[in-house]
Amino acid sequence: MTVSEMFCEREKAFLSEYAFRTSDTRGREKPGPICPNRTEFQRDRDRIIHSKAFRRLMHKTQVFIFPQDEHFRTRMTHTLEVTQIARIICRALRLNEDLCEAAALGHDLGHTPFGHSGEHAMQMFYSKDFAHYKQSIRVVEKLENNGEGLNLTWEVKDAILNHTGDSEASTLEGKIIKLADRIAYINHDIDDAIRGGILSIDDIPKELLKTLGRGHGERINNMVSAVISESMDKPYIKMEKEKLEATLELRKFLFQNVYHNKTAKAEEDKAIEMLRILYEYFVKNPNEMPGIYFENTKNEPVERCVCDYIASMTDRYAIDMFRELYVPGMWKRTI
């Protein structure tokens, strides 16, 4: 028996009756040889971690655009916090931790530079249907690995695609990602807003702090515990009603006081305008795009390929590209 077969046998013996077992996967679009040492979902996790799109997350905005203080969250640290929270819930419920981990690590691979400001820019200049979760699927299917994609399993892609909005993942492990994502960003955005002088802990309504906790770790623990206790040995993933209502109110508070805050979003208009200019430039000059982005123009609309290129950029890459194209450099004598 191989190591991967041993893992699958352990799943059958240990996991909850509601867990998704690796042996039941719908598989990959392009079948290939089985790894003797890793399950299919473990392989997905590794493919995501070793991808270029994953590495770029470290230089993409979470909420605060291109902050000088390196202690603010990036899209990478957000992803790691989501993964940690998702694994805790998944392990407690005896669900498939490998599936959950892979989906959590991949859920934001398609995010634009400058956070949701960049997403909004692509909706304005490319298509109103652009969404980071759809772009994440495009990354893993068409853009990574020089256009070959990562060839992930159906279940991991399903969880990535359905981690936000009204849609629901097909597996309980996928459903966990949606809650873990919300728990992570609500709490780390409070932490960053306090660090950035946008909020004080005392600005948050006292009844919400009483229900969820005053401290960062306390709130996360209470939210996670509320999911575990409500979902234990159940065919669904939910949070206890009282904690859920408080969590949704806290999220609403953040939209009003942080996400739409003029100070927090001081650079947003500049970022959107910069992406507009870059988008229009590369639509006119697609041959200046690198690698797969230009190659894809042979089979797909130029606008689609330019959107892929812009969405792939990190904050600093976009700024450097704009500077290179439009900001005069110091003149140097050539002789």
C-alpha positions as a Markdown table, in Angstrom:
| # | Residue | x | y | z |
|---|---|---|---|---|
| 1 | Met | 0.0 | 0.0 | 0.0 |
| 2 | Thr | 1.4 | 3.4 | -1.0 |
| 3 | Val | 1.5 | 6.4 | 1.4 |
| 4 | Ser | -1.4 | 8.1 | -0.5 |
| 5 | Glu | -3.5 | 5.0 | -0.3 |
| 6 | Met | -2.8 | 4.9 | 3.5 |
| 7 | Phe | -4.1 | 8.4 | 3.8 |
| 8 | Cys | -7.3 | 7.5 | 1.9 |
| 9 | Glu | -7.8 | 4.6 | 4.2 |
| 10 | Arg | -7.4 | 6.8 | 7.2 |
| 11 | Glu | -10.0 | 9.2 | 5.8 |
| 12 | Lys | -12.5 | 6.3 | 5.6 |
| 13 | Ala | -11.9 | 5.3 | 9.2 |
| 14 | Phe | -11.6 | 8.7 | 10.9 |
| 15 | Leu | -13.5 | 11.4 | 9.0 |
| 16 | Ser | -17.0 | 12.4 | 9.7 |
| 17 | Glu | -19.8 | 10.8 | 7.6 |
| 18 | Tyr | -20.3 | 14.3 | 6.1 |
| 19 | Ala | -16.7 | 14.7 | 5.1 |
| 20 | Phe | -15.7 | 14.6 | 1.4 |
| 21 | Arg | -13.3 | 11.7 | 0.9 |
| 22 | Thr | -10.4 | 12.1 | -1.5 |
| 23 | Ser | -11.3 | 8.8 | -3.2 |
| 24 | Asp | -14.6 | 10.3 | -4.3 |
| 25 | Thr | -13.1 | 13.2 | -6.2 |
| 26 | Arg | -14.4 | 14.0 | -9.7 |
| 27 | Gly | -10.7 | 14.3 | -10.6 |
| 28 | Arg | -8.9 | 16.6 | -13.0 |
| 29 | Glu | -9.7 | 17.8 | -16.5 |
| 30 | Lys | -6.4 | 16.2 | -17.6 |
| 31 | Pro | -5.9 | 12.9 | -15.8 |
| 32 | Gly | -2.4 | 11.9 | -15.0 |
| 33 | Pro | -0.4 | 9.5 | -12.9 |
| 34 | Ile | -1.2 | 9.1 | -9.2 |
| 35 | Cys | 1.4 | 10.4 | -6.7 |
| 36 | Pro | 2.4 | 7.6 | -4.3 |
| 37 | Asn | 3.1 | 9.9 | -1.4 |
| 38 | Arg | 0.4 | 12.5 | -1.6 |
| 39 | Thr | -3.4 | 12.5 | -2.0 |
| 40 | Glu | -5.0 | 14.5 | -4.8 |
| 41 | Phe | -5.9 | 17.4 | -2.6 |
| 42 | Gln | -2.4 | 17.5 | -1.1 |
| 43 | Arg | -1.0 | 17.7 | -4.6 |
| 44 | Asp | -3.4 | 20.6 | -5.3 |
| 45 | Arg | -2.1 | 22.4 | -2.2 |
| 46 | Asp | 1.5 | 22.0 | -3.4 |
| 47 | Arg | 0.7 | 23.2 | -6.9 |
| 48 | Ile | -0.9 | 26.3 | -5.5 |
| 49 | Ile | 1.9 | 27.1 | -3.1 |
| 50 | His | 4.5 | 26.7 | -5.9 |
| 51 | Ser | 2.6 | 28.9 | -8.4 |
| 52 | Lys | 3.7 | 32.4 | -9.4 |
| 53 | Ala | 0.2 | 33.7 | -8.7 |
| 54 | Phe | 0.6 | 32.6 | -5.1 |
| 55 | Arg | 4.0 | 34.3 | -4.6 |
| 56 | Arg | 2.6 | 37.6 | -6.0 |
| 57 | Leu | 0.0 | 37.8 | -3.2 |
| 58 | Met | 2.7 | 39.1 | -0.9 |
| 59 | His | 2.8 | 42.4 | -2.8 |
| 60 | Lys | -0.9 | 42.9 | -3.3 |
| 61 | Thr | -3.1 | 45.2 | -1.2 |
| 62 | Gln | -5.6 | 43.8 | 1.3 |
| 63 | Val | -7.3 | 47.1 | 2.4 |
| 64 | Phe | -4.7 | 49.8 | 2.8 |
| 65 | Ile | -3.2 | 50.7 | -0.6 |
| 66 | Phe | 0.6 | 50.3 | -0.8 |
| 67 | Pro | 1.3 | 51.0 | 2.9 |
| 68 | Gln | 4.8 | 52.0 | 4.0 |
| 69 | Asp | 4.3 | 50.2 | 7.3 |
| 70 | Glu | 5.1 | 46.5 | 6.6 |
| 71 | His | 2.9 | 45.3 | 9.5 |
| 72 | Phe | -0.3 | 45.9 | 7.5 |
| 73 | Arg | -1.9 | 42.8 | 6.0 |
| 74 | Thr | -1.3 | 41.9 | 2.4 |
| 75 | Arg | -3.3 | 39.5 | 0.3 |
| 76 | Met | -0.8 | 36.8 | 1.2 |
| 77 | Thr | -1.1 | 37.2 | 4.9 |
| 78 | His | -4.9 | 37.3 | 4.5 |
| 79 | Thr | -4.7 | 34.0 | 2.7 |
| 80 | Leu | -2.6 | 32.4 | 5.4 |
| 81 | Glu | -5.0 | 33.6 | 8.1 |
| 82 | Val | -8.0 | 32.3 | 6.2 |
| 83 | Thr | -6.2 | 28.9 | 5.8 |
| 84 | Gln | -5.3 | 28.7 | 9.5 |
| 85 | Ile | -8.9 | 29.5 | 10.5 |
| 86 | Ala | -10.4 | 27.1 | 7.9 |
| 87 | Arg | -8.1 | 24.2 | 9.1 |
| 88 | Ile | -9.1 | 24.7 | 12.7 |
| 89 | Ile | -12.8 | 24.4 | 11.9 |
| 90 | Cys | -12.2 | 21.6 | 9.5 |
| 91 | Arg | -10.2 | 19.5 | 11.9 |
| 92 | Ala | -12.6 | 20.0 | 14.7 |
| 93 | Leu | -15.5 | 18.8 | 12.5 |
| 94 | Arg | -13.5 | 15.9 | 11.2 |
| 95 | Leu | -13.8 | 17.0 | 7.6 |
| 96 | Asn | -11.2 | 16.8 | 4.9 |
| 97 | Glu | -8.5 | 19.1 | 5.9 |
| 98 | Asp | -6.4 | 18.7 | 2.8 |
| 99 | Leu | -9.3 | 19.8 | 0.6 |
| 100 | Cys | -10.0 | 22.7 | 2.8 |
| 101 | Glu | -6.4 | 23.8 | 3.0 |
| 102 | Ala | -5.9 | 23.7 | -0.8 |
| 103 | Ala | -9.1 | 25.8 | -1.4 |
| 104 | Ala | -8.2 | 28.3 | 1.2 |
| 105 | Leu | -4.7 | 28.8 | -0.2 |
| 106 | Gly | -6.1 | 29.3 | -3.7 |
| 107 | His | -9.2 | 31.3 | -3.0 |
| 108 | Asp | -7.7 | 34.8 | -3.9 |
| 109 | Leu | -5.2 | 33.9 | -6.6 |
| 110 | Gly | -7.1 | 36.0 | -9.1 |
| 111 | His | -7.2 | 39.2 | -7.0 |
| 112 | Thr | -6.1 | 42.4 | -8.6 |
| 113 | Pro | -3.5 | 44.9 | -7.4 |
| 114 | Phe | -4.8 | 47.5 | -5.0 |
| 115 | Gly | -7.4 | 45.1 | -3.5 |
| 116 | His | -11.1 | 45.7 | -4.3 |
| 117 | Ser | -10.2 | 49.0 | -5.9 |
| 118 | Gly | -8.4 | 47.1 | -8.7 |
| 119 | Glu | -11.4 | 44.8 | -9.0 |
| 120 | His | -13.7 | 47.8 | -9.3 |
| 121 | Ala | -11.3 | 49.2 | -12.0 |
| 122 | Met | -11.6 | 46.0 | -14.1 |
| 123 | Gln | -15.4 | 46.1 | -13.7 |
| 124 | Met | -15.3 | 49.7 | -15.0 |
| 125 | Phe | -12.9 | 49.4 | -17.9 |
| 126 | Tyr | -13.1 | 45.7 | -18.9 |
| 127 | Ser | -16.4 | 44.1 | -17.9 |
| 128 | Lys | -19.0 | 44.6 | -15.2 |
| 129 | Asp | -18.9 | 40.8 | -14.8 |
| 130 | Phe | -15.3 | 40.8 | -13.7 |
| 131 | Ala | -14.9 | 39.2 | -10.2 |
| 132 | His | -11.8 | 38.1 | -8.4 |
| 133 | Tyr | -13.1 | 34.7 | -7.7 |
| 134 | Lys | -13.8 | 34.1 | -11.4 |
| 135 | Gln | -10.4 | 35.4 | -12.2 |
| 136 | Ser | -8.9 | 32.9 | -9.6 |
| 137 | Ile | -10.4 | 30.1 | -11.7 |
| 138 | Arg | -9.0 | 31.6 | -14.9 |
| 139 | Val | -5.6 | 31.7 | -13.2 |
| 140 | Val | -5.6 | 28.0 | -12.2 |
| 141 | Glu | -7.1 | 26.8 | -15.5 |
| 142 | Lys | -5.5 | 29.0 | -18.2 |
| 143 | Leu | -2.8 | 31.4 | -17.0 |
| 144 | Glu | -0.5 | 29.5 | -14.6 |
| 145 | Asn | 2.3 | 27.2 | -15.8 |
| 146 | Asn | 2.8 | 29.0 | -19.1 |
| 147 | Gly | -0.9 | 28.6 | -20.1 |
| 148 | Glu | -1.2 | 24.9 | -19.0 |
| 149 | Gly | -2.9 | 25.8 | -15.8 |
| 150 | Leu | -2.5 | 23.9 | -12.5 |
| 151 | Asn | -5.0 | 21.2 | -13.4 |
| 152 | Leu | -6.6 | 21.2 | -10.0 |
| 153 | Thr | -9.3 | 18.8 | -8.9 |
| 154 | Trp | -12.9 | 19.8 | -9.5 |
| 155 | Glu | -13.7 | 20.1 | -5.7 |
| 156 | Val | -10.9 | 22.6 | -5.0 |
| 157 | Lys | -11.9 | 24.7 | -8.0 |
| 158 | Asp | -15.6 | 24.6 | -6.9 |
| 159 | Ala | -14.6 | 25.8 | -3.4 |
| 160 | Ile | -12.5 | 28.7 | -4.9 |
| 161 | Leu | -15.3 | 29.8 | -7.2 |
| 162 | Asn | -17.9 | 29.8 | -4.5 |
| 163 | His | -16.1 | 31.3 | -1.6 |
| 164 | Thr | -18.0 | 34.6 | -1.6 |
| 165 | Gly | -21.3 | 36.0 | -2.6 |
| 166 | Asp | -24.6 | 34.1 | -2.6 |
| 167 | Ser | -23.3 | 30.9 | -4.2 |
| 168 | Glu | -22.4 | 27.8 | -2.2 |
| 169 | Ala | -19.7 | 25.3 | -2.6 |
| 170 | Ser | -20.7 | 21.7 | -3.2 |
| 171 | Thr | -18.7 | 20.3 | -0.2 |
| 172 | Leu | -18.8 | 21.2 | 3.5 |
| 173 | Glu | -15.0 | 21.9 | 3.2 |
| 174 | Gly | -15.7 | 24.5 | 0.5 |
| 175 | Lys | -18.4 | 26.1 | 2.6 |
| 176 | Ile | -16.0 | 26.5 | 5.5 |
| 177 | Ile | -13.8 | 28.7 | 3.3 |
| 178 | Lys | -16.6 | 31.3 | 3.0 |
| 179 | Leu | -16.9 | 31.6 | 6.8 |
| 180 | Ala | -13.2 | 31.5 | 7.4 |
| 181 | Asp | -12.6 | 34.3 | 4.9 |
| 182 | Arg | -15.2 | 36.5 | 6.6 |
| 183 | Ile | -13.8 | 35.7 | 10.1 |
| 184 | Ala | -10.3 | 36.5 | 8.9 |
| 185 | Tyr | -10.9 | 39.8 | 7.1 |
| 186 | Ile | -13.3 | 41.2 | 9.7 |
| 187 | Asn | -10.8 | 40.8 | 12.5 |
| 188 | His | -7.5 | 41.6 | 10.7 |
| 189 | Asp | -9.1 | 44.7 | 9.1 |
| 190 | Ile | -10.1 | 45.9 | 12.6 |
| 191 | Asp | -6.5 | 45.3 | 13.7 |
| 192 | Asp | -5.1 | 47.2 | 10.7 |
| 193 | Ala | -7.6 | 50.0 | 11.0 |
| 194 | Ile | -6.6 | 50.6 | 14.6 |
| 195 | Arg | -2.9 | 50.5 | 13.6 |
| 196 | Gly | -3.6 | 53.0 | 10.9 |
| 197 | Gly | -5.4 | 55.4 | 13.1 |
| 198 | Ile | -8.7 | 54.9 | 11.3 |
| 199 | Leu | -10.5 | 53.3 | 14.3 |
| 200 | Ser | -10.2 | 52.9 | 18.0 |
| 201 | Ile | -11.4 | 49.8 | 19.7 |
| 202 | Asp | -13.9 | 52.0 | 21.6 |
| 203 | Asp | -15.5 | 53.1 | 18.3 |
| 204 | Ile | -16.9 | 49.6 | 17.9 |
| 205 | Pro | -20.4 | 49.3 | 19.4 |
| 206 | Lys | -20.1 | 47.9 | 22.9 |
| 207 | Glu | -22.8 | 45.3 | 22.4 |
| 208 | Leu | -20.8 | 43.8 | 19.5 |
| 209 | Leu | -17.7 | 43.7 | 21.7 |
| 210 | Lys | -19.6 | 42.1 | 24.5 |
| 211 | Thr | -20.9 | 39.4 | 22.2 |
| 212 | Leu | -17.8 | 38.7 | 20.2 |
| 213 | Gly | -15.0 | 39.8 | 22.4 |
| 214 | Arg | -12.8 | 42.9 | 22.8 |
| 215 | Gly | -9.5 | 41.4 | 21.8 |
| 216 | His | -8.4 | 40.3 | 18.3 |
| 217 | Gly | -7.7 | 36.7 | 19.3 |
| 218 | Glu | -10.8 | 36.5 | 21.5 |
| 219 | Arg | -13.1 | 37.5 | 18.7 |
| 220 | Ile | -11.6 | 35.0 | 16.3 |
| 221 | Asn | -11.8 | 32.2 | 18.9 |
| 222 | Asn | -15.5 | 33.1 | 19.7 |
| 223 | Met | -16.5 | 33.1 | 16.0 |
| 224 | Val | -14.6 | 29.9 | 15.2 |
| 225 | Ser | -16.1 | 28.2 | 18.3 |
| 226 | Ala | -19.6 | 29.4 | 17.2 |
| 227 | Val | -19.1 | 27.7 | 13.8 |
| 228 | Ile | -17.8 | 24.4 | 15.4 |
| 229 | Ser | -20.5 | 24.1 | 18.0 |
| 230 | Glu | -23.3 | 24.8 | 15.5 |
| 231 | Ser | -21.9 | 22.5 | 12.8 |
| 232 | Met | -20.6 | 19.5 | 14.8 |
| 233 | Asp | -22.0 | 16.3 | 13.3 |
| 234 | Lys | -24.3 | 18.2 | 11.0 |
| 235 | Pro | -24.6 | 18.1 | 7.2 |
| 236 | Tyr | -24.1 | 21.9 | 7.0 |
| 237 | Ile | -21.7 | 24.7 | 8.1 |
| 238 | Lys | -23.3 | 27.5 | 10.1 |
| 239 | Met | -22.5 | 29.9 | 12.9 |
| 240 | Glu | -24.6 | 30.2 | 16.1 |
| 241 | Lys | -27.3 | 32.7 | 15.5 |
| 242 | Glu | -26.3 | 35.2 | 18.2 |
| 243 | Lys | -22.6 | 35.3 | 17.0 |
| 244 | Leu | -23.7 | 35.3 | 13.4 |
| 245 | Glu | -25.9 | 38.4 | 13.8 |
| 246 | Ala | -23.1 | 40.2 | 15.7 |
| 247 | Thr | -20.6 | 39.2 | 13.1 |
| 248 | Leu | -22.8 | 40.6 | 10.3 |
| 249 | Glu | -23.3 | 43.8 | 12.3 |
| 250 | Leu | -19.6 | 44.1 | 12.8 |
| 251 | Arg | -19.0 | 43.6 | 9.1 |
| 252 | Lys | -21.6 | 46.3 | 8.3 |
| 253 | Phe | -19.8 | 48.6 | 10.8 |
| 254 | Leu | -16.5 | 48.1 | 8.9 |
| 255 | Phe | -18.0 | 48.9 | 5.6 |
| 256 | Gln | -19.3 | 52.2 | 7.0 |
| 257 | Asn | -16.2 | 53.2 | 8.9 |
| 258 | Val | -13.2 | 51.5 | 7.2 |
| 259 | Tyr | -13.8 | 50.2 | 3.7 |
| 260 | His | -15.5 | 53.5 | 2.7 |
| 261 | Asn | -13.4 | 55.7 | 4.9 |
| 262 | Lys | -11.8 | 58.6 | 3.1 |
| 263 | Thr | -8.5 | 58.3 | 4.9 |
| 264 | Ala | -8.2 | 54.6 | 4.3 |
| 265 | Lys | -9.2 | 55.0 | 0.7 |
| 266 | Ala | -7.2 | 58.2 | 0.1 |
| 267 | Glu | -5.2 | 56.7 | -2.8 |
| 268 | Glu | -8.1 | 54.7 | -4.4 |
| 269 | Asp | -9.0 | 57.2 | -7.1 |
| 270 | Lys | -5.3 | 57.5 | -8.1 |
| 271 | Ala | -5.0 | 53.7 | -8.3 |
| 272 | Ile | -8.1 | 53.3 | -10.4 |
| 273 | Glu | -7.0 | 56.0 | -12.8 |
| 274 | Met | -3.6 | 54.5 | -13.1 |
| 275 | Leu | -5.0 | 51.1 | -13.9 |
| 276 | Arg | -7.3 | 52.7 | -16.5 |
| 277 | Ile | -4.4 | 54.2 | -18.3 |
| 278 | Leu | -2.4 | 51.0 | -18.2 |
| 279 | Tyr | -5.4 | 49.0 | -19.4 |
| 280 | Glu | -5.9 | 51.4 | -22.4 |
| 281 | Tyr | -2.2 | 51.4 | -23.2 |
| 282 | Phe | -1.9 | 47.7 | -23.4 |
| 283 | Val | -5.1 | 47.3 | -25.4 |
| 284 | Lys | -3.4 | 49.5 | -28.0 |
| 285 | Asn | 0.0 | 47.8 | -27.6 |
| 286 | Pro | -0.7 | 44.2 | -26.7 |
| 287 | Asn | 2.7 | 43.1 | -28.1 |
| 288 | Glu | 4.3 | 44.8 | -25.2 |
| 289 | Met | 2.7 | 42.4 | -22.7 |
| 290 | Pro | 5.0 | 39.5 | -21.6 |
| 291 | Gly | 4.7 | 35.8 | -22.1 |
| 292 | Ile | 1.3 | 34.1 | -21.9 |
| 293 | Tyr | -0.6 | 37.4 | -21.9 |
| 294 | Phe | 0.5 | 38.3 | -25.4 |
| 295 | Glu | 0.4 | 34.7 | -26.6 |
| 296 | Asn | -3.3 | 34.4 | -25.6 |
| 297 | Thr | -4.2 | 37.4 | -27.9 |
| 298 | Lys | -3.9 | 34.9 | -30.8 |
| 299 | Asn | -7.0 | 33.1 | -29.6 |
| 300 | Glu | -8.8 | 35.4 | -27.3 |
| 301 | Pro | -9.9 | 39.1 | -27.4 |
| 302 | Val | -7.2 | 41.5 | -26.6 |
| 303 | Glu | -9.3 | 43.1 | -23.9 |
| 304 | Arg | -9.6 | 39.8 | -22.1 |
| 305 | Cys | -5.8 | 39.2 | -22.2 |
| 306 | Val | -5.0 | 42.8 | -21.0 |
| 307 | Cys | -7.4 | 42.3 | -18.1 |
| 308 | Asp | -5.5 | 39.1 | -17.2 |
| 309 | Tyr | -2.2 | 41.0 | -17.3 |
| 310 | Ile | -3.5 | 43.9 | -15.2 |
| 311 | Ala | -5.1 | 41.6 | -12.7 |
| 312 | Ser | -1.9 | 39.7 | -12.3 |
| 313 | Met | 0.1 | 42.7 | -11.4 |
| 314 | Thr | 1.3 | 43.5 | -7.8 |
| 315 | Asp | 0.9 | 47.0 | -6.5 |
| 316 | Arg | 4.5 | 47.8 | -6.9 |
| 317 | Tyr | 4.7 | 46.3 | -10.4 |
| 318 | Ala | 1.7 | 48.4 | -11.6 |
| 319 | Ile | 3.3 | 51.6 | -10.1 |
| 320 | Asp | 6.7 | 50.8 | -11.7 |
| 321 | Met | 5.1 | 50.0 | -15.0 |
| 322 | Phe | 3.1 | 53.3 | -15.0 |
| 323 | Arg | 6.3 | 55.2 | -14.0 |
| 324 | Glu | 8.2 | 53.6 | -16.8 |
| 325 | Leu | 5.6 | 54.4 | -19.4 |
| 326 | Tyr | 4.5 | 57.8 | -18.3 |
| 327 | Val | 6.8 | 59.5 | -15.9 |
| 328 | Pro | 9.9 | 61.1 | -17.5 |
| 329 | Gly | 13.2 | 59.8 | -16.3 |
| 330 | Met | 16.4 | 61.8 | -15.8 |
| 331 | Trp | 18.1 | 62.5 | -19.1 |
| 332 | Lys | 21.5 | 61.1 | -19.5 |
| 333 | Arg | 24.2 | 61.9 | -22.1 |
| 334 | Thr | 24.7 | 58.9 | -24.3 |
| 335 | Ile | 28.3 | 59.7 | -25.4 |
